[in-house]
């Protein structure tokens, strides 16, 4: 395989990764790392570096559209980003001391639980629920567009969500992913945000989280421009396409796609860790 063919194939894989990342809130990196490492036999450190760049592209491509449409909760995203950024720096610093196989197995188990939990739907928060004192003080309650018009919702369990976001940041720095699976479930399950708000706010956040970790990998020389370029361009195009599809997609379908994708990736990561 020559350089042109390799670049074209990586670009097509990145297009699919960006589409899934934007549609589910996972971020393109969760697909790109196993794709580069397993299919294209790229060194895991360079795969993680390129994936972090792709995650930034995913967030950049999808976040603007989601904010414009009124889906993303910017106040929630900016507040929780404090935890994920600190976690990403911690995770990137720990990557030299923890064995990748152990991390892959643990993360695979977490993803399997995430796939199971996301299929168990809960009723979206509404104006009828009791307000959360901290969320009210931070003015996090908001609205999002639905087929029947703008729907109000309330944010709950802010400290619990903040703690889970720190874990998401650590996973992002360790594995080169946007850790959207943890972010989405933290907002969807713990903070009781509507699922579309959770996925879109996750896309809004993952770019900043990935940028924190990418700085560490760049300093270590693990970001190759020749590899990062097709990954970034492909993921950017895919994320913009995914953003358009999400607006008209049904929540039940999104949950099935979300669960299916992360279940497959979980099994891949566990298998890779056990090899």
C-alpha positions, 0 to 999 in steps of 0.5 A: 500500500502506497502513501496515497492509498493509505491516506485515502483509506484512513480518510474514509475511515475517519469520515465514518468515525466522525459521522458516528461521533457526531450522531451519538456524542461519542467523538470520532476518537473512540472509533479511530484508535482501534481502527488505526491500531488494529486495521492499519497497524499504527503504533498505539501512541501515534494512533492516540495522538491522531485520534485526539486531533480528530476529536477536536475536529469532531467537536468543531464540526458539530458543536457550532451547528448544535449550539445554533439549533438550540440543542447544546446547553452551553452553561452545563458544558462550560461548567463540566469542562473544568472537571474534564480538562483537569482529568484529561491532563491527569490521564495524559500524565498517567499514560507512561505509568499504566499498562495499556492492556489493563486500561483497555480491559477496564474501559471495555467493561465500562463501555459494556455497562454504558451500552446496557444502561443507555437502553434503559430509558428514563423520562426526560426532565420537565418543568414539573420536576423539582428544581435542583438548588445548585443547578438553579443557582448556576442557571443551568435549566434551559429549553431545547427544540422538539417537534411540538416546540421548545421543551423546558427541562431541569438539570439535577445532581450537578456534583455527581455529574462533575465527578463523572466528568473528571473520570471521563477526562482521565479516560480521554487523556489515557486512551485518546478518545473524547470519552463521549460515552461517559459524558453522555451517560453522566448527563443523561442518567445522572443529571437527567438531561434529555438525550439529544441535549446530552449528546449535543452538549457532549460534542460541545465539550469533547474538543476542549477535553481532547485539546488538553490531552493533545498538548501532552502528546504533542510535546512527546512527539506522538502527533504525526502531521501526515497521519493527523491530516487525513484523520482530521479532515475525514472526521470533520466532514463526517461530524458535519454530516452527523450533525445534520442527521441528528436534528431529524433522528428519533431518540430511540434510534439514537439510543440503539446506535449509541449502544450498538457502537460502544458495545462493539468497541468494548469487545474490541478493546477487551480483546486487544487488552487480553492479547 
